[in-house]
Amino acid sequence: MTNGNEFEYSYEFLGRRGIAAETFRYFGCPTKIDSSGKPVSVGFHYPNGATKVRLLDKKEFFWVGKSEPGLFGRDKFTAGSNRYVTITEGEYDALSLFQVLRSPVVSVRSSSTGGLDAAMDRSWLNSFERVYLALDDDTPGRECAREIARLFDYNKVYLVRLGDRKDANAFLQEGLDEELRNIWRNSKKYVPVDVKSSIEEFEKELSKPLEWGIPAYPSRVLNEMTYGIRKGEMVLVTAPEGVGKTEFMHSIEFNILKETIRKCRSHLPRRTQPASSPSSRRNSITKTCASTRQRRYKC
């Protein structure tokens, strides 16, 4: 094969970085070899027809064709053809995990585009029972995992923690195929970083001094027991039909409104006209409360 500069190149499926030649062949990723027999680059073909070309003599790549949202390797696996699918943060990592697992593995274009790539192929990903995230354990990788996980029911998303090694391909380069397989098998369900789930996290939260929220409950004892309703908390009110849940919620709404009005009034500028009478203020609050009972509040 000859290019415009009359340099001759050939293309072969070659093994490298612990990945077998047959794996490169399965994904259709040939190595470009110059006329002296030196490997120059590897081309990773995406389903949309574009190719990401990774140079071998330096850590650089370029695109042949337009780079568009989508997952590398998605066209190699039929939707729902396996119970599990794994998403990586690089093409070499996708080939590495496929070689170890022999189950569907795909890759995002990069950590910055991961959420968009997964969203583009969400229906295909959702056809599998579980979605495993085997991304780099750094800040961009964790943010990418968060963006992808939010696309699915968290119960089907699993996080592959690679430990001290940067990515999946590092295991193959060190001959640790079995260790990588065991890490994948022992993956736990994905938990968002702002959700506390471990005993240590519970202990840390419980050891913090309690802060008072709005004393919104109609009972002084209940307010003292719960420290009121605090920002960010979710309160579930449940009881048999007809025992007064609606009245209970109306009381909470009224107390929240009273507390809110009290705080707002403390920041109002001085009046330049006579203040209204106590009775008119009470009527105003009553009307306001009545009109807001039909609204939903998040406390």
URTABEL-V282013 format. One record per pair of residues at least 12 apart in sequence whose ideal C-beta (glycine too) atoms are under 10 Angstrom apart, sorted by the first residue. I is the first residue (numbers start at 1). J is the second residue. D is the distance in Angstrom with one decimal. If there is no record, write none. Layout:
i=[I/I]
j=[J/J]
d=[D/D]
This chain:
i=[1/2/6/7/7/7/8/8/8/8/9/9/9/9/9/9/10/10/10/10/10/10/10/11/11/11/11/11/11/11/12/12/12/12/12/12/12/13/13/13/13/13/13/13/13/14/14/14/14/14/14/14/15/16/16/16/16/16/16/16/17/17/17/17/17/17/17/17/18/18/18/18/18/18/18/18/18/18/18/18/18/18/19/19/19/19/19/19/19/19/19/19/19/20/20/20/22/23/23/23/23/23/23/23/24/24/24/24/24/26/26/26/26/26/27/27/27/27/27/27/27/27/27/27/27/27/28/28/28/28/28/28/28/29/29/29/29/29/29/29/29/29/29/29/29/29/30/30/30/30/31/31/32/32/32/38/38/39/39/40/40/40/40/41/41/41/41/41/41/41/41/42/42/42/42/42/42/42/43/43/43/44/44/44/44/44/44/44/44/44/44/45/45/45/45/45/45/46/46/46/46/46/46/46/46/46/46/46/46/46/46/46/46/47/47/47/47/47/47/47/47/47/47/47/47/48/48/48/48/48/48/48/48/48/49/49/49/49/50/50/50/50/50/50/50/50/50/51/51/51/51/52/52/52/52/52/52/52/52/52/54/54/54/61/63/67/67/67/68/68/68/68/68/69/69/69/69/69/69/69/69/69/69/70/70/70/70/70/70/70/70/70/70/70/71/71/71/71/71/71/71/71/71/71/71/71/71/71/71/71/72/72/72/72/72/72/72/72/72/72/72/73/73/73/73/73/73/73/73/73/73/73/73/74/74/74/74/74/74/74/74/75/75/76/76/76/76/76/77/77/77/77/77/77/77/77/78/78/78/79/79/79/79/79/79/79/79/80/80/80/80/80/80/81/81/81/81/82/82/82/82/82/82/82/82/83/83/83/83/83/84/84/84/84/84/84/84/84/84/84/84/84/84/85/85/85/85/85/85/85/85/85/85/85/85/85/85/86/86/86/86/86/86/86/86/86/86/86/86/86/86/86/86/86/86/87/87/87/87/87/87/87/87/87/87/87/87/87/87/87/87/87/87/87/87/88/88/88/88/88/88/88/88/88/88/88/88/88/88/89/89/89/89/89/89/89/89/89/89/89/89/89/89/89/89/89/89/90/90/90/90/90/90/90/90/90/90/90/90/91/91/91/91/91/92/92/92/92/92/92/92/93/93/93/93/93/93/93/93/93/93/93/93/93/94/94/94/94/94/94/95/95/95/95/96/96/96/96/96/96/96/96/96/96/97/97/97/97/97/97/97/97/97/97/97/98/99/99/99/99/99/100/100/100/100/100/100/100/100/100/100/100/101/101/101/101/101/101/101/101/103/103/103/104/104/104/104/105/105/105/106/106/106/106/107/107/108/108/108/108/108/110/110/111/111/111/111/111/111/111/111/111/111/111/112/112/112/112/113/113/114/114/114/114/114/114/114/114/114/114/115/115/115/115/115/115/115/115/115/116/116/117/117/117/118/118/118/118/118/118/118/118/118/119/119/119/119/122/122/122/125/125/125/125/126/126/126/126/128/128/129/130/130/130/130/130/130/130/131/131/131/131/131/131/131/131/131/132/132/132/132/132/132/132/132/133/133/133/133/133/133/133/133/133/133/133/134/134/134/134/134/134/134/134/134/134/134/135/135/135/135/135/135/136/136/136/136/136/137/137/137/137/137/137/137/137/137/138/141/141/141/142/142/143/145/145/145/145/145/145/146/146/146/146/148/149/149/149/149/150/150/152/154/154/154/154/154/155/155/156/156/157/157/157/157/158/158/158/158/158/158/159/159/159/159/159/160/160/160/160/160/160/160/160/161/161/161/161/161/162/162/162/163/163/165/165/165/168/168/168/171/210/210/210/211/211/211/211/212/212/212/212/212/212/213/213/213/213/213/213/213/213/213/213/213/214/214/214/214/214/214/214/214/214/214/214/214/214/215/215/215/215/215/215/215/216/216/216/216/216/216/216/216/216/216/216/216/216/216/217/217/217/217/217/217/218/218/218/218/218/218/218/219/219/223/228/228/228/228/229/229/229/229/229/229/230/231/231/232/232/233/233/234/234/235/235/235/237/237/246/249/249/249/250/250/250/252/252/253/253/253/253/253/253/253/254/254/254/254/254/254/254/255/256/256/256/256/257/257/257/257/257/257/258/258/261/261/261/261/261/265]
j=[32/35/35/34/35/40/33/34/35/36/32/33/34/35/40/41/30/31/32/33/34/35/37/30/31/32/33/41/42/43/24/25/30/31/32/33/39/25/26/27/28/29/30/31/42/29/30/31/32/33/39/42/31/31/39/42/56/92/95/173/42/92/95/96/169/170/172/173/92/95/96/99/100/169/170/171/172/173/174/175/176/177/42/92/93/94/95/96/98/99/169/172/173/95/99/172/99/94/95/96/98/99/100/172/42/43/44/95/99/73/76/95/98/99/44/45/72/73/75/76/91/94/95/98/105/107/43/44/45/51/73/75/76/42/43/44/45/51/52/54/72/73/91/92/94/95/42/43/44/45/43/56/53/55/56/56/57/56/57/53/55/56/57/53/54/55/56/57/60/61/62/54/55/56/61/91/92/95/61/64/91/61/72/73/90/91/92/94/95/107/109/64/65/72/73/75/91/63/65/66/67/68/69/70/71/72/73/74/75/91/107/109/117/68/70/71/72/73/74/75/76/106/120/121/124/65/66/67/68/69/70/74/75/120/64/65/66/68/63/64/65/66/67/68/70/72/109/63/64/65/67/64/65/67/72/90/91/107/109/110/90/91/92/91/109/109/110/113/109/113/116/117/120/108/109/113/115/116/117/118/119/120/121/106/108/109/113/116/117/118/119/120/121/124/85/87/88/94/105/106/107/108/109/114/117/118/120/121/124/125/88/90/91/94/95/105/106/107/108/109/117/85/86/87/88/91/94/95/98/104/105/106/107/104/106/107/117/120/121/124/125/106/124/94/98/104/105/106/98/103/104/105/106/124/127/128/104/124/127/104/121/123/124/125/126/127/128/104/124/126/127/128/129/103/104/127/128/101/102/103/104/127/128/129/130/103/104/128/129/130/101/103/104/105/128/129/130/131/132/156/158/184/187/103/104/105/106/121/124/125/126/127/128/129/130/131/132/98/101/103/104/105/106/107/128/130/131/132/133/134/158/160/168/184/187/104/105/106/107/108/114/117/118/121/125/131/132/133/134/135/144/145/148/157/160/105/106/107/108/114/132/133/134/135/136/160/167/168/169/107/108/109/110/111/114/133/134/135/136/138/140/141/144/145/166/167/168/107/108/109/110/111/134/135/136/166/167/168/169/106/107/108/109/169/107/167/168/169/170/172/173/105/107/134/135/136/162/166/167/168/169/170/171/172/106/107/108/134/168/169/107/168/169/172/134/167/168/169/170/171/172/173/177/180/132/134/160/167/168/169/171/172/180/181/184/168/168/169/172/177/180/168/171/172/176/177/178/179/180/181/183/184/132/134/168/177/180/181/184/185/128/132/184/124/125/128/132/132/134/168/118/121/124/125/134/135/121/135/144/147/148/140/144/135/136/138/139/140/141/142/143/144/145/147/140/143/144/147/144/147/133/135/140/141/143/144/145/146/147/148/143/144/145/146/147/148/149/150/151/147/148/144/147/148/131/133/144/147/148/149/150/151/152/147/148/150/151/148/151/152/148/151/152/156/151/152/153/156/152/156/156/152/155/156/157/158/187/189/148/149/151/152/153/156/157/158/190/156/157/158/159/160/184/187/190/145/146/148/149/157/158/159/160/161/187/190/158/159/160/161/162/167/168/180/183/184/187/148/159/160/162/167/168/162/165/166/167/168/159/160/161/162/163/164/165/166/167/166/162/166/167/159/193/193/157/159/160/190/192/193/190/192/193/194/190/189/190/191/192/190/192/190/189/190/191/192/195/189/190/189/190/187/189/190/191/184/186/187/188/189/190/187/188/189/190/191/180/183/184/185/186/187/188/190/183/184/186/187/188/180/183/184/179/183/179/180/183/180/183/184/183/226/227/230/227/228/230/231/224/226/227/228/229/230/226/227/228/229/230/231/232/233/256/259/299/227/228/229/230/231/252/255/256/258/259/260/263/299/227/228/229/255/256/258/259/228/229/235/251/252/253/254/255/256/257/258/259/297/299/229/235/248/251/252/255/247/248/250/251/252/254/255/248/251/255/255/256/259/299/252/255/256/259/297/299/299/298/299/298/299/298/299/298/299/249/252/299/249/252/293/293/296/297/289/290/293/297/299/289/292/293/295/296/297/299/285/286/288/289/290/292/293/289/289/292/297/299/285/288/289/292/293/297/285/289/281/284/285/288/289/281]
d=[9.2/9.8/10.0/6.7/6.3/9.9/9.6/7.7/4.5/9.9/5.5/6.4/5.9/7.2/7.3/9.6/9.2/9.2/7.8/4.9/8.4/8.4/8.8/4.1/6.9/5.8/7.1/10.0/10.0/8.1/9.1/9.6/6.3/5.7/8.8/6.2/8.6/4.2/9.1/9.5/8.7/7.5/5.6/7.0/9.8/9.8/8.1/4.4/10.0/8.0/6.4/8.4/9.3/7.4/7.6/7.6/8.1/8.9/10.0/9.6/9.6/6.1/8.8/7.9/5.7/9.2/6.8/5.6/9.3/9.6/6.9/8.3/10.0/6.9/8.9/7.9/3.1/4.6/7.8/7.2/9.2/8.0/10.0/6.9/9.9/10.0/5.0/5.9/9.2/6.1/7.3/6.3/9.1/8.9/6.3/9.4/8.6/9.7/5.0/8.2/6.5/4.7/9.9/9.9/7.6/10.0/9.5/6.8/9.9/9.4/6.9/8.3/7.5/9.0/7.5/7.8/8.1/6.1/9.6/6.2/8.0/7.6/6.0/7.6/9.5/9.9/8.7/8.7/5.3/9.8/9.6/9.1/8.0/5.8/6.1/5.2/6.8/9.1/9.6/9.4/9.4/9.7/7.3/9.5/9.9/7.3/7.3/6.0/9.9/9.1/8.1/7.9/7.9/9.6/8.8/8.6/8.7/5.4/9.1/9.3/7.2/6.2/7.6/5.1/6.1/5.1/5.9/8.8/9.5/8.5/9.1/5.2/8.6/6.9/9.4/8.3/8.6/9.9/9.9/7.5/9.8/8.7/6.0/8.8/9.4/4.3/8.7/8.8/8.9/8.3/9.8/9.4/9.3/8.2/9.5/8.7/9.7/9.1/8.1/10.0/7.9/7.9/10.0/6.1/8.2/5.5/8.7/8.5/8.4/9.3/9.5/8.0/9.8/9.6/5.8/7.6/7.9/8.2/5.3/4.1/8.8/9.6/10.0/8.6/10.0/7.7/7.7/8.6/5.0/8.6/5.5/9.8/9.3/9.4/9.5/5.6/8.4/9.0/5.8/6.8/3.5/5.7/5.6/6.7/8.9/10.0/9.5/7.0/4.4/6.0/9.7/8.1/9.3/7.5/7.7/10.0/6.9/9.8/7.4/9.8/9.4/7.5/8.2/9.5/9.4/6.5/9.6/8.5/9.0/9.9/9.7/9.4/8.1/9.3/7.8/6.8/9.5/4.7/5.3/9.0/7.4/4.1/8.4/9.3/9.1/7.9/9.6/9.0/5.9/9.4/9.9/5.0/6.0/9.8/9.5/7.3/9.8/8.9/9.9/4.1/6.6/6.5/8.4/9.4/5.4/7.0/7.5/4.9/7.9/7.9/8.8/8.9/5.4/6.2/9.6/9.5/6.0/4.3/7.7/7.2/8.5/9.9/10.0/9.7/9.0/7.9/5.3/8.3/7.6/7.8/6.4/4.2/6.2/8.6/5.2/9.3/9.4/9.2/5.4/6.0/8.6/9.4/9.7/9.6/8.5/7.7/9.0/8.3/9.3/8.5/3.9/8.3/7.6/8.5/9.9/9.2/8.7/9.3/8.8/9.4/9.5/7.7/5.0/8.8/8.8/4.0/8.0/9.7/8.7/9.3/3.9/6.4/8.7/9.0/6.7/8.5/8.5/9.5/9.3/4.9/5.3/9.7/6.5/8.5/9.6/8.1/9.7/6.6/4.4/6.5/8.2/5.5/7.3/9.5/6.0/6.6/4.7/7.9/6.2/9.8/8.4/9.1/9.9/7.5/4.5/7.3/6.9/10.0/8.4/6.1/9.6/8.4/4.2/8.9/7.5/5.8/7.0/8.2/6.9/7.1/7.1/4.6/7.5/9.4/9.5/9.1/7.9/4.1/7.8/5.5/8.9/7.2/8.9/7.3/9.4/9.7/7.8/5.8/7.1/6.5/7.8/8.7/6.7/9.7/7.7/6.7/7.0/5.6/6.8/7.2/9.1/8.9/6.4/9.8/9.4/6.5/7.4/4.6/7.6/9.9/9.3/8.6/5.0/6.8/9.0/8.9/7.5/6.1/8.9/6.8/6.1/9.3/7.3/5.6/7.0/9.1/7.8/4.5/5.1/9.6/8.4/5.9/6.6/9.2/9.8/6.9/9.0/5.8/8.4/9.4/8.3/9.3/9.9/9.2/8.1/9.9/6.3/8.3/7.3/9.6/5.2/9.8/9.2/9.5/8.6/7.7/8.1/4.5/9.7/8.9/9.6/8.2/6.5/6.8/8.7/8.6/9.4/9.5/4.9/4.2/5.2/8.9/9.7/9.4/6.0/4.0/9.4/8.9/8.2/9.2/8.7/9.0/7.8/8.9/9.4/8.1/4.5/4.4/8.6/7.1/4.8/8.8/8.7/7.5/8.7/6.1/8.5/9.7/5.0/8.8/9.2/9.1/7.3/9.1/7.2/9.7/9.7/10.0/7.1/7.7/9.6/7.9/7.9/7.5/9.7/5.2/8.3/9.7/5.3/5.1/9.9/7.5/9.1/9.9/9.9/10.0/8.7/6.7/6.4/9.2/9.3/9.2/9.4/9.6/9.5/7.1/9.9/8.7/8.1/8.9/9.0/7.7/8.9/8.2/9.5/9.7/9.9/8.1/6.8/9.6/7.8/8.3/8.4/6.9/6.8/8.2/9.0/3.9/5.5/9.0/7.0/4.2/9.0/9.1/6.8/8.7/7.6/9.6/8.5/9.6/9.2/7.3/8.8/8.6/8.5/3.7/7.9/9.6/6.0/5.7/8.7/6.8/9.6/8.3/3.0/5.9/9.5/7.9/7.5/8.2/9.9/9.4/9.7/8.5/8.6/9.5/8.9/7.6/4.5/9.2/9.8/5.8/8.8/8.5/8.4/9.8/6.0/9.4/5.5/7.9/8.6/7.7/7.4/9.6/8.3/6.5/8.9/8.3/9.9/8.1/6.7/9.7/9.2/5.4/7.6/5.7/9.0/9.2/7.8/8.1/8.8/5.9/9.5/5.8/5.2/7.1/8.7/9.9/8.0/4.8/7.8/5.5/6.7/6.0/9.2/4.8/9.6/6.2/6.8/6.6/7.0/5.3/6.3/9.8/8.6/6.5/9.4/8.4/3.9/9.1/7.0/8.1/5.7/9.2/8.9/7.2/8.4/8.1/8.5/8.0/8.8/8.4/9.7/8.0/9.9/6.1/5.7/9.6/9.7/9.5/6.8/5.9/7.9/9.1/8.8/7.6/8.7/8.0/9.6/9.3/8.9/9.5/7.2/9.7/8.7/6.6/9.6/7.1/9.6/9.4/8.9/6.7/7.1/9.5/9.1/10.0/4.9/9.2/7.2/9.9/8.1/9.1/7.0/6.1/7.6/7.5/9.0/6.8/9.3/8.5/9.1/9.9/6.8/4.1/9.4/8.8/9.9/4.4/6.7/5.8/6.2/6.1/6.4/7.6/4.5/7.9/9.1/6.4/5.5/9.6/9.0/4.8/9.3/9.8/7.0/9.9/8.8/7.2/8.0/8.0/6.5/9.4/9.1/7.0/9.3/8.7/9.4/6.2/9.1/8.7/8.1/9.7/5.3/9.0/7.0/9.3/6.6/9.5/9.8/9.9/5.2/5.6/9.9/7.7/8.3/6.2/3.8/4.8/3.3/6.7/9.4/7.2/9.9/9.6/7.9/10.0/5.1/5.3/7.7/8.7/9.1/7.1/5.7/9.3/4.9/8.2/9.6/7.5/8.7/4.5/8.2/6.9/9.7/10.0/7.5/6.1/4.8/9.2/8.1/4.7/8.2/8.6/4.2/4.9/9.4/9.0/7.1/9.8/7.3/7.5/9.4/8.5/7.7/6.5/7.4/8.8/6.9/9.4/4.1/7.3/8.8/7.2/9.7/9.3/9.2/9.2/9.8/9.2/9.5/7.4/9.0/7.4/9.8/9.8/4.6/7.9/9.7/7.4/9.6/8.7/9.9/6.6/8.4/8.1/9.8/8.3/6.4/6.4/8.3/9.2/8.7/10.0/9.1/8.3/9.8/5.9/8.3/8.0/7.2/6.6/6.3/8.2/9.6/6.3/9.7/8.8/9.4/9.9/5.2/9.7/9.0/8.5/10.0/10.0/9.5/6.6/6.9/7.5/6.8/5.6/6.5/9.8/9.0/7.3/8.4/9.5/9.4/6.7/7.9/9.7/9.7]
